[in-house]
Amino acid sequence: MLLLLLTVGSTQAAPTSMLASAQATGIVGMEQWSGAPSAISGIRTRVGLHHRQEVLLRGALSSEVLWWAGSPYDLQLSELAITGLGSTALGGSVVASGSFASGFSEITPALTGHHRTGSHNLQLQLGPSLRMSPQLATGMAPGGGAAALWSIQASPSFSVWALLNGDLWSSSSGLPEGIITSDLGARWHPRPPLILSSSMGISATGGQTAGWVAGLPPSDSRILRGRLTVERRLHPHLGIRGELLGDRGMGSLSHRHTRITIGLTAQLRHRRSTPGPPEVILFSIVAPDATTVEILGSFSDWRPVPLAQAADGSWRTELSLAAGIYEYIYRVDGQPRTPPEAKRYQDDGFGGRNGVLIVGE
């Protein structure tokens, strides 16, 4: 039914592409839980498969495993999502996560939607959830939640977002428990291209959020948290990331937690698009003070192609490309630069964005 809803009215075959990616990150750092700090190390792996039919649908299947050496937990996250690509569209997703060590797991199917107007983007999510754990009296706890994320691209190098998320589920005692999470964040892309992002938020749990539903007495259970992230893409397939995370619990959740980590990420990406008659595409970027400018993309297997400088200070090249969907970036004096002229963008896996070019649209 969802597929039919999103494809009604289309009479032409749209360009399609398949993107496969694999990513591995080695992490080292220090962590402190209201006591003496301890060293931590870990490995995060992530694989993804994205199918895209422009104008109609985008489907994605991703999985992530996180493992900390010497720690009593590990985490697996898998997600299957189908999303419409119009400025306003509906979609659906299923997310599964869990800890192998504790036996905890959660499955959350959801109805999703987005609305984009210019630099503004609003995303909504609504759906049930099922939590399963040996620690629960019944072995499982049904619940549900809703989330809203609003973001704005204030400039090509600066964006802000606000997140509001609410969950309500049955506790081990059979009474409902709830949590409301709010988060404000910002991301800045200075030059040279370091990516700085930060967020701060508050979570409220227990009867404080669920009491108005079940008539429970209010409780003082809150968590204040903050995060600062610094990322640098060293190469289309290599990046580095540092993160400082801190949170403080109050009331029944009293604690202090600090974690600082640094990680090196290696990534492989392969995009395959539908073949078709070639078109000559002009690539141009204004960089009057640059000495060398190159373009790298999935159309060249991420090998650099030089651009020539024109009299007006811009750098240009023409490439003959078959119909399909491609990702690309510029490299100005050895530093990657997101294409300012791109109409669509794709996360590059390192906190930055590649431009997306559709030939034959």
C-alpha positions as CSV (number, residue, x, y, z in Angstrom):
1,M,0.0,0.0,0.0
2,L,2.8,2.4,0.9
3,L,4.7,1.6,-2.3
4,L,1.5,2.2,-4.4
5,L,0.9,5.5,-2.6
6,L,4.3,6.9,-3.4
7,T,4.5,5.8,-7.1
8,V,1.0,6.7,-8.4
9,G,1.2,9.2,-11.2
10,S,4.6,8.2,-12.6
11,T,4.7,7.1,-16.2
12,Q,8.4,7.1,-16.9
13,A,11.2,5.0,-15.5
14,A,13.4,7.2,-13.3
15,P,17.1,6.8,-12.9
16,T,18.1,4.3,-10.2
17,S,21.2,3.6,-8.3
18,M,22.6,1.1,-5.8
19,L,25.1,2.2,-3.1
20,A,26.9,-0.4,-1.0
21,S,29.2,0.8,1.8
22,A,31.3,-0.8,4.5
23,Q,32.9,1.1,7.4
24,A,35.2,0.2,10.3
25,T,36.3,2.5,13.1
26,G,38.9,1.9,15.7
27,I,38.3,3.9,18.9
28,V,40.4,4.6,22.0
29,G,39.7,6.9,24.9
30,M,39.0,7.4,28.6
31,E,35.7,7.0,30.5
32,Q,34.7,7.9,34.0
33,W,31.5,6.9,35.9
34,S,31.4,8.9,39.2
35,G,34.8,7.4,40.2
36,A,38.2,6.7,38.9
37,P,38.6,7.0,35.1
38,S,39.4,3.9,33.0
39,A,40.8,3.4,29.5
40,I,38.5,2.1,26.8
41,S,39.0,0.8,23.3
42,G,36.5,-0.5,20.8
43,I,35.6,-1.3,17.2
44,R,32.6,0.0,15.4
45,T,31.6,-1.6,12.1
46,R,28.8,-0.6,9.8
47,V,27.5,-2.0,6.5
48,G,24.8,-0.4,4.4
49,L,22.9,-1.0,1.2
50,H,20.9,1.8,-0.4
51,H,18.6,1.6,-3.4
52,R,17.4,4.8,-4.9
53,Q,14.8,5.5,-7.6
54,E,14.8,9.2,-8.0
55,V,11.5,11.0,-7.5
56,L,9.9,7.9,-6.2
57,L,11.6,5.9,-3.4
58,R,14.8,5.4,-1.5
59,G,15.3,2.2,0.4
60,A,18.2,1.5,2.9
61,L,19.4,-1.4,4.9
62,S,22.1,-0.8,7.4
63,S,23.6,-2.6,10.3
64,E,26.1,-1.6,13.1
65,V,28.0,-3.5,15.7
66,L,29.8,-1.7,18.5
67,W,32.2,-3.6,20.8
68,W,34.2,-2.2,23.8
69,A,37.1,-4.2,25.0
70,G,36.8,-5.1,28.7
71,S,33.3,-3.8,29.0
72,P,30.1,-5.8,29.8
73,Y,28.1,-4.8,26.8
74,D,28.0,-4.7,23.0
75,L,25.5,-3.2,20.7
76,Q,23.9,-4.1,17.4
77,L,21.7,-1.8,15.3
78,S,19.9,-2.8,12.1
79,E,17.6,-0.6,10.2
80,L,15.4,-1.1,7.1
81,A,13.8,2.1,5.7
82,I,11.8,3.1,2.7
83,T,11.3,6.8,2.1
84,G,9.7,8.9,-0.6
85,L,12.0,11.5,-2.2
86,G,9.6,14.4,-2.9
87,S,9.7,17.6,-0.9
88,T,6.8,16.1,1.1
89,A,6.7,12.3,1.4
90,L,5.8,9.4,3.7
91,G,7.8,6.3,4.4
92,G,8.4,3.5,6.9
93,S,11.2,2.0,8.9
94,V,12.0,-0.9,11.2
95,V,14.9,-0.6,13.7
96,A,16.3,-3.4,15.8
97,S,18.9,-2.9,18.6
98,G,20.2,-4.9,21.5
99,S,22.9,-5.9,23.9
100,F,24.3,-9.4,23.5
101,A,25.7,-9.4,27.0
102,S,22.6,-8.4,28.9
103,G,20.1,-10.0,26.6
104,F,18.2,-6.7,26.1
105,S,16.7,-6.1,22.7
106,E,14.2,-3.7,21.1
107,I,12.2,-3.6,17.9
108,T,10.6,-0.4,16.7
109,P,8.5,-0.3,13.4
110,A,7.5,3.3,12.6
111,L,5.7,5.5,10.1
112,T,8.0,8.3,8.9
113,G,7.5,11.5,7.0
114,H,9.4,14.6,5.9
115,H,8.6,18.1,4.6
116,R,11.4,20.2,3.0
117,T,11.1,23.8,2.0
118,G,14.3,25.6,0.9
119,S,16.8,25.3,3.8
120,H,14.2,23.9,6.2
121,N,13.6,20.2,6.9
122,L,11.0,18.7,9.2
123,Q,11.1,14.9,9.9
124,L,8.4,13.0,11.9
125,Q,8.3,9.5,13.2
126,L,5.5,7.6,15.0
127,G,5.3,3.9,15.9
128,P,5.1,1.2,18.5
129,S,8.1,-0.6,20.2
130,L,8.7,-3.9,21.9
131,R,11.5,-4.3,24.5
132,M,12.6,-7.7,25.6
133,S,15.0,-8.4,28.5
134,P,15.5,-11.2,31.1
135,Q,15.3,-8.4,33.8
136,L,11.7,-7.6,33.0
137,A,9.1,-9.4,35.0
138,T,7.2,-10.5,31.9
139,G,10.2,-10.8,29.7
140,M,8.9,-8.0,27.4
141,A,7.6,-4.5,27.6
142,P,5.4,-3.1,24.9
143,G,5.4,0.6,24.2
144,G,5.5,3.3,21.6
145,G,6.9,6.7,20.8
146,A,6.9,9.8,18.6
147,A,9.7,12.1,17.4
148,A,10.1,15.3,15.6
149,L,13.4,16.7,14.1
150,W,13.6,20.2,12.7
151,S,16.8,21.4,10.9
152,I,17.8,24.5,9.0
153,Q,20.8,25.0,6.7
154,A,21.6,28.6,7.7
155,S,24.5,28.8,5.3
156,P,26.6,26.4,3.2
157,S,28.9,25.9,6.2
158,F,26.5,26.1,9.2
159,S,23.3,24.2,10.2
160,V,21.3,23.9,13.4
161,W,18.7,21.3,14.5
162,A,16.2,20.7,17.3
163,L,14.9,17.2,18.4
164,L,11.9,16.3,20.5
165,N,11.3,12.6,21.3
166,G,8.8,10.9,23.6
167,D,8.5,7.3,24.6
168,L,6.0,5.5,26.8
169,W,6.2,1.8,27.7
170,S,5.2,-0.8,30.3
171,S,7.7,-1.2,33.2
172,S,8.6,-4.5,35.0
173,S,6.0,-3.6,37.6
174,G,3.3,-3.4,35.0
175,L,3.0,0.4,35.4
176,P,3.8,2.7,32.5
177,E,7.1,4.5,32.4
178,G,8.0,7.3,30.1
179,I,10.9,9.4,28.8
180,I,11.0,12.7,27.0
181,T,14.2,13.8,25.3
182,S,14.9,17.2,23.9
183,D,18.1,18.1,22.0
184,L,19.5,21.2,20.4
185,G,22.5,21.0,18.1
186,A,24.7,22.9,15.6
187,R,27.2,21.9,13.0
188,W,29.9,24.1,11.5
189,H,32.2,23.4,8.5
190,P,35.1,25.8,8.7
191,R,38.1,25.8,6.4
192,P,40.3,23.8,6.3
193,P,37.4,21.4,6.4
194,L,37.2,20.4,10.0
195,I,33.6,19.5,11.0
196,L,32.6,20.8,14.4
197,S,29.3,19.7,15.8
198,S,27.8,20.0,19.3
199,S,24.5,19.3,21.0
200,M,23.0,19.6,24.5
201,G,19.8,18.2,25.8
202,I,17.7,17.0,28.7
203,S,15.9,13.7,29.3
204,A,13.1,13.3,31.8
205,T,12.0,9.9,32.9
206,G,9.6,8.0,35.2
207,G,6.3,9.4,36.6
208,Q,7.4,12.9,35.7
209,T,6.4,12.2,32.1
210,A,4.0,9.3,32.4
211,G,2.1,10.5,35.5
212,W,-0.4,12.5,33.5
213,V,-1.3,9.3,31.7
214,A,-1.4,6.8,34.6
215,G,-2.0,9.2,37.6
216,L,1.4,8.4,39.0
217,P,3.2,10.7,41.4
218,P,5.8,13.0,39.8
219,S,9.4,11.9,40.1
220,D,12.6,14.0,39.9
221,S,14.5,11.9,37.4
222,R,16.4,13.9,34.8
223,I,19.6,13.6,32.8
224,L,21.5,16.7,31.4
225,R,23.9,15.9,28.7
226,G,26.3,17.6,26.2
227,R,28.4,16.4,23.3
228,L,31.2,18.1,21.2
229,T,32.5,16.3,18.1
230,V,35.4,17.2,15.8
231,E,35.7,15.4,12.5
232,R,38.2,15.6,9.6
233,R,38.0,13.7,6.3
234,L,41.6,12.9,5.4
235,H,40.7,11.1,2.1
236,P,37.5,9.9,0.4
237,H,38.0,6.6,2.2
238,L,39.7,7.7,5.4
239,G,38.6,10.0,8.3
240,I,39.3,10.9,11.9
241,R,36.9,11.8,14.7
242,G,37.2,13.0,18.2
243,E,34.3,13.2,20.7
244,L,33.8,14.6,24.2
245,L,30.6,13.4,25.9
246,G,29.3,14.2,29.3
247,D,26.0,13.7,31.2
248,R,24.8,14.1,34.8
249,G,21.8,12.3,36.3
250,M,19.7,13.8,39.0
251,G,17.1,12.3,41.4
252,S,16.8,8.5,41.1
253,L,19.2,8.6,38.2
254,S,22.0,10.4,40.1
255,H,25.4,9.9,38.4
256,R,28.2,11.7,36.6
257,H,29.6,10.3,33.3
258,T,32.4,11.6,31.1
259,R,33.8,10.0,28.0
260,I,36.5,11.3,25.5
261,T,37.4,9.2,22.5
262,I,39.3,9.5,19.2
263,G,38.7,7.2,16.3
264,L,40.1,6.4,12.8
265,T,37.6,5.4,10.2
266,A,38.2,3.5,7.0
267,Q,35.4,3.2,4.4
268,L,34.6,1.6,1.1
269,R,31.8,2.8,-1.1
270,H,30.5,1.5,-4.4
271,R,27.7,3.0,-6.4
272,R,26.2,1.4,-9.4
273,S,23.7,3.3,-11.6
274,T,21.4,2.4,-14.5
275,P,23.3,2.7,-17.8
276,G,21.9,5.0,-20.6
277,P,23.0,7.4,-23.3
278,P,25.8,9.7,-22.2
279,E,25.5,13.4,-21.6
280,V,28.2,16.1,-21.4
281,I,28.2,17.6,-18.0
282,L,30.0,20.9,-17.1
283,F,31.5,21.0,-13.6
284,S,32.5,24.5,-12.4
285,I,33.6,25.9,-9.0
286,V,34.8,29.4,-8.1
287,A,38.2,29.4,-6.4
288,P,40.2,32.3,-7.8
289,D,43.0,31.9,-5.2
290,A,43.5,28.2,-5.7
291,T,46.5,26.7,-7.4
292,T,45.0,23.2,-8.2
293,V,41.4,22.0,-8.3
294,E,40.2,18.5,-8.9
295,I,36.9,16.6,-8.9
296,L,36.5,13.1,-7.5
297,G,33.4,11.0,-7.8
298,S,31.8,7.6,-8.2
299,F,31.9,8.2,-12.0
300,S,35.8,8.1,-11.8
301,D,36.1,5.4,-9.1
302,W,37.1,8.4,-6.8
303,R,40.2,9.1,-8.8
304,P,40.9,12.8,-9.2
305,V,40.2,14.6,-12.4
306,P,41.9,18.0,-12.9
307,L,39.9,21.2,-13.6
308,A,41.3,24.0,-15.7
309,Q,41.1,27.6,-14.5
310,A,39.1,30.1,-16.6
311,A,39.7,33.8,-17.0
312,D,37.0,34.7,-14.5
313,G,38.7,32.8,-11.7
314,S,36.4,29.7,-11.9
315,W,37.7,26.2,-12.5
316,R,35.9,24.0,-15.1
317,T,35.9,20.6,-16.8
318,E,33.4,18.7,-19.0
319,L,32.8,15.0,-18.5
320,S,30.7,12.6,-20.6
321,L,28.5,10.6,-18.2
322,A,25.9,7.9,-18.8
323,A,22.5,8.3,-17.3
324,G,22.5,7.5,-13.6
325,I,23.1,8.8,-10.1
326,Y,26.6,9.8,-9.0
327,E,28.3,11.2,-5.9
328,Y,31.2,13.7,-6.1
329,I,33.3,16.3,-4.3
330,Y,35.9,18.9,-5.3
331,R,39.4,19.0,-3.9
332,V,40.8,22.5,-3.7
333,D,44.6,22.7,-3.0
334,G,44.4,19.2,-1.6
335,Q,41.4,20.0,0.7
336,P,37.9,18.4,0.0
337,R,35.1,20.8,-0.6
338,T,31.4,20.0,-0.9
339,P,29.9,21.1,-4.3
340,P,28.0,24.3,-3.6
341,E,25.9,23.9,-6.9
342,A,24.6,20.4,-6.1
343,K,20.8,20.1,-5.7
344,R,21.0,17.0,-3.5
345,Y,23.6,15.7,-1.0
346,Q,24.6,12.4,0.5
347,D,26.3,11.8,3.9
348,D,29.9,10.7,3.2
349,G,30.2,8.6,6.3
350,F,32.7,11.0,8.0
351,G,30.3,13.8,9.1
352,G,30.5,15.6,5.7
353,R,28.5,15.6,2.6
354,N,29.0,14.6,-1.1
355,G,27.1,16.2,-3.9
356,V,24.6,14.0,-5.8
357,L,24.3,14.4,-9.5
358,I,21.4,12.8,-11.5
359,V,22.1,12.4,-15.2
360,G,19.1,11.7,-17.4
361,E,16.5,12.9,-14.9
